[in-house]
């Protein structure tokens, strides 16, 4: 169980996303934090990342691994496809 509320997670999660953003932008992409619910970090890959075959690897071994290492090992990252920003309960 993650010992933080979603509100407490927001600042450190934003910091981690800002740390990984430059490497994502190098390849023409970007990442946006959509929400945090019950320790699940919902992000949206943008630009060249949309439809890229490596986007799953970027999320799991880039973003998620950094969040687990720097904040808490039980954090999970879910990519939010365009058009699903208001349907997070359908993702997982």
N, CA, C and O atoms as CSV, one atom per row, in Angstrom:
chain,resi,resn,atom,element,x,y,z
A,1,UNK,N,N,0.841,-1.182,0.000
A,1,UNK,CA,C,0.000,0.000,0.000
A,1,UNK,C,C,0.885,1.243,0.000
A,1,UNK,O,O,1.883,1.312,0.717
A,2,UNK,N,N,0.511,2.198,-0.797
A,2,UNK,CA,C,1.279,3.433,-0.909
A,2,UNK,C,C,0.906,4.352,0.255
A,2,UNK,O,O,-0.270,4.659,0.448
A,3,UNK,N,N,1.893,4.789,1.025
A,3,UNK,CA,C,1.605,5.585,2.227
A,3,UNK,C,C,1.412,7.077,1.970
A,3,UNK,O,O,1.649,7.893,2.860
A,4,UNK,N,N,0.991,7.432,0.782
A,4,UNK,CA,C,0.782,8.833,0.423
A,4,UNK,C,C,-0.599,8.987,-0.181
A,4,UNK,O,O,-1.117,8.061,-0.806
A,5,UNK,N,N,-1.195,10.152,0.004
A,5,UNK,CA,C,-2.435,10.453,-0.716
A,5,UNK,C,C,-2.067,10.865,-2.130
A,5,UNK,O,O,-0.916,11.194,-2.419
A,6,UNK,N,N,-3.052,10.842,-2.995
A,6,UNK,CA,C,-2.815,11.277,-4.375
A,6,UNK,C,C,-2.355,12.728,-4.411
A,6,UNK,O,O,-1.523,13.102,-5.237
A,7,UNK,N,N,-2.901,13.545,-3.509
A,7,UNK,CA,C,-2.504,14.959,-3.437
A,7,UNK,C,C,-1.053,15.106,-3.003
A,7,UNK,O,O,-0.340,15.978,-3.500
A,8,UNK,N,N,-0.611,14.255,-2.075
A,8,UNK,CA,C,0.788,14.300,-1.636
A,8,UNK,C,C,1.734,13.833,-2.734
A,8,UNK,O,O,2.881,14.275,-2.799
A,9,UNK,N,N,1.263,12.950,-3.586
A,9,UNK,CA,C,2.092,12.429,-4.673
A,9,UNK,C,C,2.274,13.429,-5.807
A,9,UNK,O,O,3.253,13.352,-6.551
A,10,UNK,N,N,1.350,14.357,-5.944
A,10,UNK,CA,C,1.362,15.267,-7.085
A,10,UNK,C,C,2.680,16.021,-7.279
A,10,UNK,O,O,3.239,15.960,-8.375
A,11,UNK,N,N,3.210,16.732,-6.265
A,11,UNK,CA,C,4.468,17.469,-6.496
A,11,UNK,C,C,5.656,16.582,-6.888
A,11,UNK,O,O,6.352,16.907,-7.849
A,12,UNK,N,N,5.916,15.463,-6.173
A,12,UNK,CA,C,7.070,14.665,-6.593
A,12,UNK,C,C,6.877,13.991,-7.950
A,12,UNK,O,O,7.840,13.814,-8.697
A,13,UNK,N,N,5.641,13.616,-8.272
A,13,UNK,CA,C,5.389,13.016,-9.586
A,13,UNK,C,C,5.643,14.049,-10.684
A,13,UNK,O,O,6.261,13.737,-11.702
A,14,UNK,N,N,5.169,15.266,-10.478
A,14,UNK,CA,C,5.435,16.332,-11.455
A,14,UNK,C,C,6.931,16.548,-11.632
A,14,UNK,O,O,7.400,16.748,-12.752
A,15,UNK,N,N,7.685,16.511,-10.532
A,15,UNK,CA,C,9.144,16.685,-10.614
A,15,UNK,C,C,9.790,15.594,-11.457
A,15,UNK,O,O,10.652,15.881,-12.288
A,16,UNK,N,N,9.381,14.350,-11.251
A,16,UNK,CA,C,9.953,13.241,-12.014
A,16,UNK,C,C,9.607,13.387,-13.497
A,16,UNK,O,O,10.459,13.168,-14.358
A,17,UNK,N,N,8.376,13.752,-13.792
A,17,UNK,CA,C,7.984,13.932,-15.190
A,17,UNK,C,C,8.813,15.033,-15.841
A,17,UNK,O,O,9.213,14.909,-16.998
A,18,UNK,N,N,9.069,16.096,-15.110
A,18,UNK,CA,C,9.899,17.178,-15.652
A,18,UNK,C,C,11.339,16.705,-15.886
A,18,UNK,O,O,12.015,17.206,-16.785
A,19,UNK,N,N,11.809,15.749,-15.086
A,19,UNK,CA,C,13.167,15.213,-15.273
A,19,UNK,C,C,13.267,14.338,-16.510
A,19,UNK,O,O,14.292,14.352,-17.192
A,20,UNK,N,N,12.215,13.571,-16.816
A,20,UNK,CA,C,12.272,12.676,-17.976
A,20,UNK,C,C,11.831,13.365,-19.264
A,20,UNK,O,O,12.137,12.889,-20.358
A,21,UNK,N,N,11.121,14.472,-19.143
A,21,UNK,CA,C,10.590,15.178,-20.318
A,21,UNK,C,C,11.666,15.511,-21.356
A,21,UNK,O,O,11.428,15.278,-22.541
A,22,UNK,N,N,12.841,16.044,-20.978
A,22,UNK,CA,C,13.841,16.385,-22.009
A,22,UNK,C,C,14.248,15.208,-22.885
A,22,UNK,O,O,14.441,15.377,-24.089
A,23,UNK,N,N,14.382,14.024,-22.306
A,23,UNK,CA,C,14.775,12.875,-23.128
A,23,UNK,C,C,13.648,12.456,-24.064
A,23,UNK,O,O,13.906,11.986,-25.172
A,24,UNK,N,N,12.406,12.619,-23.630
A,24,UNK,CA,C,11.274,12.312,-24.502
A,24,UNK,C,C,11.186,13.336,-25.634
A,24,UNK,O,O,10.872,12.987,-26.772
A,25,UNK,N,N,11.460,14.580,-25.319
A,25,UNK,CA,C,11.403,15.644,-26.332
A,25,UNK,C,C,12.514,15.492,-27.375
A,25,UNK,O,O,12.359,15.934,-28.514
A,26,UNK,N,N,13.617,14.878,-26.996
A,26,UNK,CA,C,14.702,14.666,-27.962
A,26,UNK,C,C,14.228,13.868,-29.172
A,26,UNK,O,O,14.730,14.052,-30.281
A,27,UNK,N,N,13.267,12.986,-28.955
A,27,UNK,CA,C,12.748,12.156,-30.036
A,27,UNK,C,C,11.472,12.730,-30.652
A,27,UNK,O,O,10.785,12.046,-31.411
A,28,UNK,N,N,11.154,13.987,-30.325
A,28,UNK,CA,C,9.991,14.632,-30.918
A,28,UNK,C,C,8.682,14.397,-30.189
A,28,UNK,O,O,7.612,14.709,-30.710
A,29,UNK,N,N,8.763,13.852,-28.995
A,29,UNK,CA,C,7.553,13.577,-28.229
A,29,UNK,C,C,7.421,14.486,-27.029
A,29,UNK,O,O,8.194,15.427,-26.846
A,30,UNK,N,N,6.438,14.189,-26.225
A,30,UNK,CA,C,6.239,14.921,-24.970
A,30,UNK,C,C,5.379,14.046,-24.071
A,30,UNK,O,O,4.849,13.023,-24.504
A,31,UNK,N,N,5.246,14.457,-22.820
A,31,UNK,CA,C,4.452,13.720,-21.846
A,31,UNK,C,C,3.709,14.725,-20.983
A,31,UNK,O,O,4.259,15.754,-20.589
A,32,UNK,N,N,2.452,14.413,-20.695
A,32,UNK,CA,C,1.627,15.282,-19.857
A,32,UNK,C,C,1.013,14.456,-18.735
A,32,UNK,O,O,0.493,13.365,-18.971
A,33,UNK,N,N,1.074,14.975,-17.525
A,33,UNK,CA,C,0.420,14.335,-16.388
A,33,UNK,C,C,-1.071,14.641,-16.475
A,33,UNK,O,O,-1.468,15.805,-16.510
A,34,UNK,N,N,-1.893,13.598,-16.510
A,34,UNK,CA,C,-3.347,13.770,-16.591
A,34,UNK,C,C,-3.950,13.753,-15.190
A,34,UNK,O,O,-4.746,14.627,-14.847
A,35,UNK,N,N,-3.572,12.751,-14.372
A,35,UNK,CA,C,-4.146,12.634,-13.030
A,35,UNK,C,C,-3.392,11.561,-12.251
A,35,UNK,O,O,-2.604,10.797,-12.809
A,36,UNK,N,N,-3.655,11.526,-10.957
A,36,UNK,CA,C,-3.170,10.459,-10.085
A,36,UNK,C,C,-4.384,9.975,-9.305
A,36,UNK,O,O,-5.063,10.761,-8.645
A,37,UNK,N,N,-4.653,8.670,-9.386
A,37,UNK,CA,C,-5.787,8.088,-8.667
A,37,UNK,C,C,-5.345,6.788,-8.019
A,37,UNK,O,O,-4.911,5.858,-8.699
A,38,UNK,N,N,-5.461,6.732,-6.700
A,38,UNK,CA,C,-5.116,5.525,-5.945
A,38,UNK,C,C,-3.716,5.028,-6.260
A,38,UNK,O,O,-3.492,3.824,-6.380
A,39,UNK,N,N,-2.781,5.948,-6.392
A,39,UNK,CA,C,-1.397,5.582,-6.640
A,39,UNK,C,C,-1.088,5.215,-8.083
A,39,UNK,O,O,0.029,4.797,-8.387
A,40,UNK,N,N,-2.041,5.363,-8.958
A,40,UNK,CA,C,-1.813,5.126,-10.389
A,40,UNK,C,C,-1.632,6.486,-11.051
A,40,UNK,O,O,-2.478,7.372,-10.930
A,41,UNK,N,N,-0.518,6.629,-11.748
A,41,UNK,CA,C,-0.184,7.877,-12.408
A,41,UNK,C,C,-0.628,7.778,-13.868
A,41,UNK,O,O,-0.126,6.952,-14.631
A,42,UNK,N,N,-1.569,8.630,-14.234
A,42,UNK,CA,C,-2.095,8.651,-15.600
A,42,UNK,C,C,-1.387,9.754,-16.375
A,42,UNK,O,O,-1.442,10.926,-16.003
A,43,UNK,N,N,-0.725,9.364,-17.453
A,43,UNK,CA,C,-0.013,10.315,-18.295
A,43,UNK,C,C,-0.472,10.135,-19.731
A,43,UNK,O,O,-1.081,9.127,-20.090
A,44,UNK,N,N,-0.166,11.131,-20.536
A,44,UNK,CA,C,-0.483,11.038,-21.956
A,44,UNK,C,C,0.769,11.360,-22.749
A,44,UNK,O,O,1.338,12.445,-22.632
A,45,UNK,N,N,1.184,10.403,-23.554
A,45,UNK,CA,C,2.306,10.641,-24.450
A,45,UNK,C,C,1.792,11.427,-25.642
A,45,UNK,O,O,0.676,11.207,-26.112
A,46,UNK,N,N,2.617,12.347,-26.127
A,46,UNK,CA,C,2.189,13.232,-27.195
A,46,UNK,C,C,3.267,13.326,-28.265
A,46,UNK,O,O,4.371,12.806,-28.112
A,47,UNK,N,N,2.918,13.999,-29.345
A,47,UNK,CA,C,3.872,14.210,-30.436
A,47,UNK,C,C,4.266,12.904,-31.088
A,47,UNK,O,O,3.418,12.058,-31.373
A,48,UNK,N,N,5.552,12.743,-31.324
A,48,UNK,CA,C,6.063,11.556,-32.007
A,48,UNK,C,C,5.861,10.277,-31.205
A,48,UNK,O,O,5.969,9.181,-31.754
A,49,UNK,N,N,5.569,10.402,-29.911
A,49,UNK,CA,C,5.346,9.218,-29.069
A,49,UNK,C,C,4.026,8.520,-29.388
A,49,UNK,O,O,3.883,7.321,-29.150
A,50,UNK,N,N,3.064,9.267,-29.925
A,50,UNK,CA,C,1.759,8.685,-30.229
A,50,UNK,C,C,1.931,7.653,-31.339
A,50,UNK,O,O,2.351,7.986,-32.448
A,51,UNK,N,N,1.609,6.423,-31.039
A,51,UNK,CA,C,1.716,5.351,-32.021
A,51,UNK,C,C,3.112,4.773,-32.182
A,51,UNK,O,O,3.306,3.849,-32.971
A,52,UNK,N,N,4.083,5.294,-31.454
A,52,UNK,CA,C,5.454,4.789,-31.548
A,52,UNK,C,C,5.549,3.418,-30.878
A,52,UNK,O,O,5.005,3.214,-29.792
A,53,UNK,N,N,6.228,2.500,-31.514
A,53,UNK,CA,C,6.400,1.161,-30.967
A,53,UNK,C,C,7.200,1.119,-29.679
A,53,UNK,O,O,7.103,0.153,-28.921
A,54,UNK,N,N,7.980,2.140,-29.423
A,54,UNK,CA,C,8.794,2.183,-28.204
A,54,UNK,C,C,8.110,2.913,-27.054
A,54,UNK,O,O,8.691,3.033,-25.975
A,55,UNK,N,N,6.894,3.402,-27.259
A,55,UNK,CA,C,6.242,4.201,-26.214
A,55,UNK,C,C,5.988,3.391,-24.940
A,55,UNK,O,O,6.102,3.930,-23.838
A,56,UNK,N,N,5.652,2.126,-25.071
A,56,UNK,CA,C,5.452,1.280,-23.888
A,56,UNK,C,C,6.728,1.127,-23.086
A,56,UNK,O,O,6.706,1.152,-21.856
A,57,UNK,N,N,7.840,0.969,-23.787
A,57,UNK,CA,C,9.139,0.867,-23.128
A,57,UNK,C,C,9.489,2.180,-22.438
A,57,UNK,O,O,10.005,2.181,-21.320
A,58,UNK,N,N,9.209,3.287,-23.097
A,58,UNK,CA,C,9.456,4.604,-22.507
A,58,UNK,C,C,8.692,4.747,-21.200
A,58,UNK,O,O,9.231,5.237,-20.208
A,59,UNK,N,N,7.439,4.317,-21.202
A,59,UNK,CA,C,6.632,4.449,-19.981
A,59,UNK,C,C,7.116,3.527,-18.873
A,59,UNK,O,O,7.298,3.970,-17.739
A,60,UNK,N,N,7.328,2.264,-19.179
A,60,UNK,CA,C,7.676,1.291,-18.137
A,60,UNK,C,C,9.106,1.450,-17.633
A,60,UNK,O,O,9.343,1.449,-16.425
A,61,UNK,N,N,10.059,1.586,-18.552
A,61,UNK,CA,C,11.461,1.598,-18.146
A,61,UNK,C,C,12.033,3.003,-18.009
A,61,UNK,O,O,13.150,3.177,-17.522
A,62,UNK,N,N,11.290,3.980,-18.427
A,62,UNK,CA,C,11.712,5.364,-18.250
A,62,UNK,C,C,10.937,6.014,-17.131
A,62,UNK,O,O,11.463,6.230,-16.039
A,63,UNK,N,N,9.689,6.325,-17.402
A,63,UNK,CA,C,8.865,7.073,-16.452
A,63,UNK,C,C,8.542,6.253,-15.208
A,63,UNK,O,O,8.825,6.690,-14.092
A,64,UNK,N,N,7.953,5.072,-15.384
A,64,UNK,CA,C,7.536,4.278,-14.228
A,64,UNK,C,C,8.717,3.881,-13.342
A,64,UNK,O,O,8.621,3.936,-12.116
A,65,UNK,N,N,9.815,3.487,-13.954
A,65,UNK,CA,C,10.980,3.084,-13.157
A,65,UNK,C,C,11.511,4.244,-12.320
A,65,UNK,O,O,11.901,4.052,-11.168
A,66,UNK,N,N,11.527,5.437,-12.891
A,66,UNK,CA,C,11.966,6.618,-12.134
A,66,UNK,C,C,11.020,6.903,-10.973
A,66,UNK,O,O,11.468,7.204,-9.866
A,67,UNK,N,N,9.712,6.810,-11.218
A,67,UNK,CA,C,8.736,7.040,-10.145
A,67,UNK,C,C,8.909,6.012,-9.027
A,67,UNK,O,O,8.851,6.357,-7.847
A,68,UNK,N,N,9.118,4.761,-9.400
A,68,UNK,CA,C,9.292,3.697,-8.396
A,68,UNK,C,C,10.573,3.893,-7.599
A,68,UNK,O,O,10.596,3.679,-6.387
A,69,UNK,N,N,11.618,4.294,-8.270
A,69,UNK,CA,C,12.907,4.481,-7.609
A,69,UNK,C,C,12.925,5.713,-6.715
A,69,UNK,O,O,13.420,5.666,-5.590
A,70,UNK,N,N,12.385,6.809,-7.220
A,70,UNK,CA,C,12.496,8.084,-6.517
A,70,UNK,C,C,11.357,8.360,-5.535
A,70,UNK,O,O,11.523,9.160,-4.615
A,71,UNK,N,N,10.196,7.709,-5.717
A,71,UNK,CA,C,9.053,8.022,-4.854
A,71,UNK,C,C,8.574,6.806,-4.065
A,71,UNK,O,O,8.655,6.795,-2.837
A,72,UNK,N,N,8.073,5.775,-4.764
A,72,UNK,CA,C,7.580,4.581,-4.077
A,72,UNK,C,C,7.517,3.411,-5.061
A,72,UNK,O,O,7.077,3.581,-6.198
A,73,UNK,N,N,7.960,2.212,-4.625
A,73,UNK,CA,C,8.047,1.074,-5.543
A,73,UNK,C,C,6.711,0.521,-6.043
A,73,UNK,O,O,6.699,-0.295,-6.964
A,74,UNK,N,N,5.599,0.940,-5.464
A,74,UNK,CA,C,4.306,0.416,-5.907
A,74,UNK,C,C,3.575,1.334,-6.895
A,74,UNK,O,O,2.466,1.020,-7.326
A,75,UNK,N,N,4.183,2.448,-7.247
A,75,UNK,CA,C,3.542,3.343,-8.211
A,75,UNK,C,C,3.451,2.664,-9.573
A,75,UNK,O,O,4.314,1.869,-9.948
A,76,UNK,N,N,2.411,2.985,-10.288
A,76,UNK,CA,C,2.185,2.412,-11.611
A,76,UNK,C,C,1.821,3.539,-12.563
A,76,UNK,O,O,1.166,4.504,-12.169
A,77,UNK,N,N,2.245,3.419,-13.815
A,77,UNK,CA,C,1.965,4.429,-14.835
A,77,UNK,C,C,1.060,3.820,-15.902
A,77,UNK,O,O,1.273,2.696,-16.357
A,78,UNK,N,N,0.046,4.589,-16.287
A,78,UNK,CA,C,-0.866,4.173,-17.353
A,78,UNK,C,C,-0.906,5.290,-18.390
A,78,UNK,O,O,-1.092,6.460,-18.055
A,79,UNK,N,N,-0.730,4.910,-19.659
A,79,UNK,CA,C,-0.847,5.890,-20.734
A,79,UNK,C,C,-2.321,6.107,-21.052
A,79,UNK,O,O,-3.085,5.149,-21.180
A,80,UNK,N,N,-2.709,7.356,-21.177
A,80,UNK,CA,C,-4.094,7.720,-21.492
A,80,UNK,C,C,-4.165,8.051,-22.979
A,80,UNK,O,O,-3.611,9.059,-23.417
A,81,UNK,N,N,-4.844,7.207,-23.757
A,81,UNK,CA,C,-4.974,7.516,-25.183
A,81,UNK,C,C,-5.759,8.814,-25.382
A,81,UNK,O,O,-6.602,9.176,-24.562
A,82,UNK,N,N,-5.471,9.492,-26.464
A,82,UNK,CA,C,-6.201,10.723,-26.772
A,82,UNK,C,C,-7.687,10.411,-26.867
A,82,UNK,O,O,-8.082,9.445,-27.520
A,83,UNK,N,N,-8.506,11.224,-26.220
A,83,UNK,CA,C,-9.947,11.014,-26.194
A,83,UNK,C,C,-10.427,10.288,-24.949
A,83,UNK,O,O,-11.633,10.190,-24.724
A,84,UNK,N,N,-9.498,9.769,-24.124
A,84,UNK,CA,C,-9.870,9.044,-22.908
A,84,UNK,C,C,-9.559,9.822,-21.636
A,84,UNK,O,O,-9.590,9.254,-20.544
A,85,UNK,N,N,-9.263,11.104,-21.758
A,85,UNK,CA,C,-8.894,11.910,-20.596
A,85,UNK,C,C,-9.992,11.923,-19.530
A,85,UNK,O,O,-9.692,12.042,-18.342
A,86,UNK,N,N,-11.249,11.803,-19.934
A,86,UNK,CA,C,-12.363,11.802,-18.984
A,86,UNK,C,C,-12.885,10.398,-18.704
A,86,UNK,O,O,-13.950,10.237,-18.108
A,87,UNK,N,N,-12.134,9.377,-19.133
A,87,UNK,CA,C,-12.575,7.989,-18.974
A,87,UNK,C,C,-11.500,7.149,-18.298
A,87,UNK,O,O,-11.282,5.997,-18.673
A,88,UNK,N,N,-10.831,7.720,-17.305
A,88,UNK,CA,C,-9.716,7.027,-16.661
A,88,UNK,C,C,-10.151,5.719,-16.020
A,88,UNK,O,O,-9.355,4.784,-15.925
A,89,UNK,N,N,-11.404,5.636,-15.578
A,89,UNK,CA,C,-11.889,4.415,-14.949
A,89,UNK,C,C,-11.956,3.238,-15.932
A,89,UNK,O,O,-12.080,2.088,-15.510
A,90,UNK,N,N,-11.876,3.514,-17.217
A,90,UNK,CA,C,-11.888,2.460,-18.228
A,90,UNK,C,C,-10.489,1.952,-18.562
A,90,UNK,O,O,-10.329,0.978,-19.298
A,91,UNK,N,N,-9.481,2.620,-18.013
A,91,UNK,CA,C,-8.093,2.246,-18.288
A,91,UNK,C,C,-7.544,1.468,-17.108
A,91,UNK,O,O,-8.103,1.513,-16.012
A,92,UNK,N,N,-6.465,0.767,-17.328
A,92,UNK,CA,C,-5.879,0.125,-16.175
A,92,UNK,C,C,-4.987,-0.959,-16.541
A,92,UNK,O,O,-4.409,-1.605,-15.666
